[in-house]
Amino acid sequence: MFRLISTLVKIIIASLITGAVLTQLDLSAEQILAEMGLTPEAVMTWLQDGVSWAVPNIVLGSMVIVPVWLVVYLFRPPRG
């Protein structure tokens, strides 16, 4: 758990520093997206489409994986 939190903090700090540097260079997210031929609305639409596809598949998969994991966990021999 500590490694996960540590990694998230590192990503947040790196993102903050990168954002500050880009701000000093007078670059914005809209400008960078425009250079790539995208709009913020298109990116949000792609994110929403991705989430609407992923969530049902995650729920469906977990209906199989969680019971299998539970059975394996229950029948595992106890640790020392």
C-alpha positions, 0 to 999 in steps of 0.5 A, a space after each residue: 500500500 505504501 508503494 502505491 501511495 508513494 508512486 501516486 505522490 511522485 506522479 502528482 509532484 511530476 505533473 505539478 512541476 511539468 504544469 508549472 514549466 508549461 505555464 511559464 512557457 505560455 502553453 495551455 492544454 487547449 493549445 497543445 490539443 489544438 496542435 494535435 488536431 483535437 478539442 477538449 470536447 472530443 477528448 471528454 467524449 472519448 473519455 466518457 465513451 471509454 468509461 461507459 465501455 469499461 465499467 460494464 465489462 469490469 462489473 461482468 468480469 468481477 462477477 466471475 473473478 471475485 467468487 473464484 478468488 474467494 474460493 481459492 482464498 478460503 481453501 488456501 492452507 493457513 500461513 505459519 
